[in-house]
Amino acid sequence: MITLAELNSVSRNEFVRVAGPVFEHSPWIAEAAWASRPFSDVEQLHVALCETVRAASESQKLALIRAHPDLVGRAAGAATLTRESTGEQASAGLNQLTTEEIATFQKYNAAYREKFGFPFVICARLNRKEAILAGFEARLHNSIEQEVAAALAEIFKIAELRLRDLLGS
Protein backbone atom coordinates (compact mmCIF):
# COMPACT_ATOMS: atom_id res chain seq x y z
CA MET A 1 0.00 0.00 0.00
CA ILE A 2 1.09 3.56 -0.68
CA THR A 3 -0.29 6.91 0.45
CA LEU A 4 -1.58 9.47 -2.00
CA ALA A 5 1.14 11.88 -0.87
CA GLU A 6 3.78 9.26 -1.68
CA LEU A 7 2.17 8.50 -5.04
CA ASN A 8 2.12 12.22 -5.87
CA SER A 9 5.86 12.44 -5.27
CA VAL A 10 7.17 9.45 -7.23
CA SER A 11 8.76 9.50 -10.66
CA ARG A 12 6.68 8.92 -13.77
CA ASN A 13 8.04 5.36 -14.10
CA GLU A 14 7.23 4.55 -10.48
CA PHE A 15 3.77 6.13 -10.79
CA VAL A 16 3.05 3.94 -13.82
CA ARG A 17 4.40 0.85 -12.05
CA VAL A 18 2.20 1.45 -9.00
CA ALA A 19 -0.96 2.95 -10.54
CA GLY A 20 -0.80 1.26 -13.95
CA PRO A 21 -2.55 -1.97 -12.83
CA VAL A 22 -5.63 0.04 -11.82
CA PHE A 23 -6.65 -0.31 -15.48
CA GLU A 24 -6.19 -3.89 -16.75
CA HIS A 25 -3.00 -4.21 -18.85
CA SER A 26 -3.24 -0.50 -19.80
CA PRO A 27 -0.40 1.44 -18.13
CA TRP A 28 -0.72 4.21 -20.75
CA ILE A 29 -3.60 5.62 -18.71
CA ALA A 30 -1.51 6.14 -15.58
CA GLU A 31 1.36 7.44 -17.70
CA ALA A 32 -0.88 10.13 -19.23
CA ALA A 33 -2.47 11.07 -15.88
CA TRP A 34 0.90 11.48 -14.14
CA ALA A 35 1.24 15.04 -15.50
CA SER A 36 -1.92 16.10 -13.62
CA ARG A 37 -0.26 15.55 -10.21
CA PRO A 38 -0.53 16.39 -7.41
CA PHE A 39 -3.93 14.89 -6.69
CA SER A 40 -5.73 16.21 -3.62
CA ASP A 41 -7.69 13.01 -3.00
CA VAL A 42 -8.53 9.62 -4.47
CA GLU A 43 -11.55 11.02 -6.28
CA GLN A 44 -9.45 13.61 -8.11
CA LEU A 45 -6.97 10.90 -9.15
CA HIS A 46 -9.81 8.64 -10.32
CA VAL A 47 -11.34 11.49 -12.34
CA ALA A 48 -7.98 12.25 -13.98
CA LEU A 49 -7.52 8.60 -14.94
CA CYS A 50 -11.07 8.32 -16.30
CA GLU A 51 -10.72 11.59 -18.23
CA THR A 52 -7.61 10.15 -19.87
CA VAL A 53 -9.74 7.24 -21.09
CA ARG A 54 -12.61 9.51 -22.20
CA ALA A 55 -10.16 11.61 -24.23
CA ALA A 56 -8.56 8.54 -25.82
CA SER A 57 -9.21 7.44 -29.37
CA GLU A 58 -11.87 4.85 -30.09
CA SER A 59 -9.16 2.30 -30.86
CA GLN A 60 -7.52 2.96 -27.46
CA LYS A 61 -10.87 2.57 -25.70
CA LEU A 62 -11.51 -0.70 -27.51
CA ALA A 63 -8.00 -1.90 -26.63
CA LEU A 64 -8.70 -1.11 -22.98
CA ILE A 65 -11.94 -3.12 -23.07
CA ARG A 66 -10.21 -5.98 -24.89
CA ALA A 67 -7.49 -6.03 -22.21
CA HIS A 68 -10.04 -7.49 -19.79
CA PRO A 69 -10.41 -11.24 -19.43
CA ASP A 70 -13.58 -13.19 -20.05
CA LEU A 71 -15.41 -13.94 -16.83
CA VAL A 72 -14.84 -17.60 -15.99
CA GLY A 73 -12.83 -17.81 -19.20
CA ARG A 74 -9.69 -19.64 -20.24
CA ALA A 75 -7.43 -17.29 -18.30
CA ALA A 76 -9.31 -18.08 -15.09
CA GLY A 77 -9.10 -21.80 -15.77
CA ALA A 78 -5.40 -21.58 -16.60
CA ALA A 79 -4.71 -19.36 -13.57
CA THR A 80 -3.24 -16.62 -15.77
CA LEU A 81 -5.50 -13.78 -14.63
CA THR A 82 -3.94 -10.75 -12.97
CA ARG A 83 -3.94 -10.87 -9.19
CA GLU A 84 -6.60 -8.15 -9.21
CA SER A 85 -8.91 -9.99 -11.65
CA THR A 86 -8.53 -13.25 -9.76
CA GLY A 87 -9.65 -11.62 -6.51
CA GLU A 88 -12.47 -9.73 -8.18
CA GLN A 89 -13.90 -12.81 -9.86
CA ALA A 90 -13.62 -14.77 -6.61
CA SER A 91 -15.46 -12.01 -4.71
CA ALA A 92 -18.44 -12.58 -7.01
CA GLY A 93 -18.30 -16.33 -6.38
CA LEU A 94 -17.09 -17.08 -9.90
CA ASN A 95 -14.41 -19.44 -8.59
CA GLN A 96 -17.06 -21.75 -7.08
CA LEU A 97 -19.30 -22.54 -10.04
CA THR A 98 -20.83 -25.83 -11.03
CA THR A 99 -19.96 -27.42 -14.36
CA GLU A 100 -23.33 -26.23 -15.71
CA GLU A 101 -22.73 -22.66 -14.54
CA ILE A 102 -19.29 -22.63 -16.16
CA ALA A 103 -20.89 -23.79 -19.42
CA THR A 104 -23.48 -21.00 -19.16
CA PHE A 105 -20.76 -18.37 -18.67
CA GLN A 106 -18.81 -19.77 -21.62
CA LYS A 107 -21.94 -19.68 -23.81
CA TYR A 108 -22.60 -16.04 -22.89
CA ASN A 109 -18.93 -15.09 -23.33
CA ALA A 110 -18.95 -16.56 -26.86
CA ALA A 111 -22.23 -14.87 -27.85
CA TYR A 112 -21.08 -11.55 -26.44
CA ARG A 113 -17.66 -11.66 -28.14
CA GLU A 114 -19.27 -12.67 -31.42
CA LYS A 115 -21.66 -9.70 -31.29
CA PHE A 116 -19.33 -7.00 -29.94
CA GLY A 117 -15.77 -8.19 -30.61
CA PHE A 118 -14.61 -7.70 -27.03
CA PRO A 119 -15.19 -9.35 -23.65
CA PHE A 120 -18.14 -8.66 -21.39
CA VAL A 121 -16.91 -6.33 -18.64
CA ILE A 122 -18.74 -5.89 -15.37
CA CYS A 123 -17.48 -4.88 -11.95
CA ALA A 124 -17.53 -8.35 -10.41
CA ARG A 125 -16.84 -7.00 -6.91
CA LEU A 126 -20.17 -5.17 -6.99
CA ASN A 127 -22.13 -8.17 -8.31
CA ARG A 128 -22.84 -11.84 -7.68
CA LYS A 129 -23.04 -14.55 -10.33
CA GLU A 130 -26.83 -14.19 -10.74
CA ALA A 131 -26.56 -10.46 -11.42
CA ILE A 132 -23.68 -11.00 -13.81
CA LEU A 133 -25.66 -13.59 -15.79
CA ALA A 134 -28.63 -11.20 -15.89
CA GLY A 135 -26.24 -8.49 -17.11
CA PHE A 136 -25.14 -10.71 -19.99
CA GLU A 137 -28.76 -11.29 -21.00
CA ALA A 138 -29.69 -7.62 -20.84
CA ARG A 139 -26.56 -6.19 -22.45
CA LEU A 140 -26.57 -8.62 -25.38
CA HIS A 141 -29.49 -6.50 -26.67
CA ASN A 142 -27.41 -3.29 -26.69
CA SER A 143 -25.93 -1.59 -29.72
CA ILE A 144 -22.14 -1.49 -30.05
CA GLU A 145 -22.16 2.18 -28.96
CA GLN A 146 -24.25 1.40 -25.88
CA GLU A 147 -22.02 -1.51 -25.01
CA VAL A 148 -18.76 0.42 -25.34
CA ALA A 149 -20.25 3.02 -22.96
CA ALA A 150 -21.46 0.31 -20.56
CA ALA A 151 -18.09 -1.48 -20.58
CA LEU A 152 -16.20 1.76 -19.90
CA ALA A 153 -18.58 2.65 -17.05
CA GLU A 154 -17.87 -0.77 -15.50
CA ILE A 155 -14.12 -0.33 -16.04
CA PHE A 156 -14.30 3.00 -14.21
CA LYS A 157 -15.98 1.25 -11.23
CA ILE A 158 -13.29 -1.44 -11.24
CA ALA A 159 -10.57 1.23 -11.37
CA GLU A 160 -12.06 3.15 -8.45
CA LEU A 161 -12.14 0.04 -6.26
CA ARG A 162 -8.58 -0.88 -7.26
CA LEU A 163 -7.42 2.66 -6.48
CA ARG A 164 -9.04 2.54 -3.05
CA ASP A 165 -7.32 -0.80 -2.39
CA LEU A 166 -3.99 0.63 -3.53
CA LEU A 167 -4.26 3.74 -1.39
CA GLY A 168 -5.99 2.14 1.56
CA SER A 169 -9.03 4.39 1.39
N, C-alpha and C positions, 0 to 999 in steps of 0.2 A: 504494500500500500504506500501511497505517496500523498503528500498534502498538495492542495492547490497552489499554495505559495511556492513549494518546491518545484512543481510542474511549470509554473510561470517562469522560473529562473533557469531552467535547463537549456542546453543547446538544442538546435533544431533536430539534430540526429537523435538525441536522447528523448526529446518530446515525441518524435515519430515512433521510436522504439516503445515508449511507455503508452502513449495514447493511440497509436495506430491500430491495435487490435480491437478498439471500440467499434470499428466498422470492419466487418469480416473481410479479411484478405485485401484491404483497400487503404494502405497507409498514406496514399496521396491526399486523403481528406485531412488527416492530422498535419501533414506537411504544409498544406495550403493554409490551414487555420493558425499555424504557429505565429504567423506575422501579426495576428490580431491580439497577441498577448500584451499586457497581462489581463487575465480574466478575473473579475471581481467575485464570481461565484460559479458553482457548477452549472447553473442555468445559462449563464452568459457563455460559458465554454460550449455547452450543448448547442445553443443557438448558432454560434460561430461555425461549428462543425456541420450542422444541418444546412446552414446557408451556403456553405461550400458545395454541398451536394446539390442544392436547388439551383445554384449558378452553373453547375457542370453541364457538359453537353449531354445530349440524349444517349450517345454511345457510352459515355462514362457512367451515367445512371444505370443503363442496362448492364454494364460490366459489374457494377456494385451489386445489383440484384442477383446476377448470375454467380457471384462469388459465394453466395449462401448455399449450404447443402440442402438436399432434399430431406424432409422430415422422415425419419425411420428409413433412410435410403442406404445405398451401398456404403457410404462413408461411415455411417453409424455402425453398420454391421461389421465393417472392417476395422473399426476403432481408429479411423483416421480423421475424425472431426477435431476441430480446435477444442482446446480445454473449455473455452467459453460455451461453444455450441453443445458439447457433451453435457455440461451441467444444466444448460437451459432445456434441452430435450428431456433430461431426466426429471427436472422439476415439474414438467407437464405429465410425467408418468409414461413417457414414450419409450423408456427402457424396460418396461414391464408389460409388454403387449402379448396377447395370444397370437398364435400362428395366423388365425383368421383376421385379427386386427392388423397385423403386419401386411397381409395381402391386400386389405382395404386401403391402407396408406399407399402401398405401391401402385395400386390401380389409380388412385387419385393423383399421385405424383406424375404418372405417365400421361394421364388425360390433361392435366394442367400444363405440363411441359409441351405437349403436342399443340395445345391451343395457343400458349403464350410465348414459348421459346425460352422460358426461364423457370426456376424453381418457385414453388409456393412459399412465400415468406410470411410468417406470423410470429408475433412475440410469444414464444412458447411459455415463458415465465409467467405471463399474465393469463394463460389459458390452460385447460385440461384437454385430454384427448377428445372428449365429446365435442367441445367447442371448436377444436381444430378441425375435426371432421365436418362439422356444420359449416365452418368457414370455407373449406374446400367446395362443398356443394353450392353455397351461395356465390362465391367469387368466380366459379367456373362460368357463370352467366354474364360476367362483366365484359366490357370492351377492353382492348389492349390498353387504351389510355387510362381507363378506370383502374385497371389492374396495376399498371406502373405506379400510379398515385397511391393505391392501397399498399403495395409492397414497400414503397418508400416510407409511408407513414408507419408501417410496422418496423422497418429498419431503424427509424428514428426512436421508437420506443425501446428497441433492443439496445441501441447506443446509449440512451439515457440511463438505463439500468446498469449497463457495463461501466459507464462513467462513475456512477454512484458507488459501485463496488470498488473501482480503482481508487477513488478518493475517499472512501470510507464515509460517505454521506448519504 
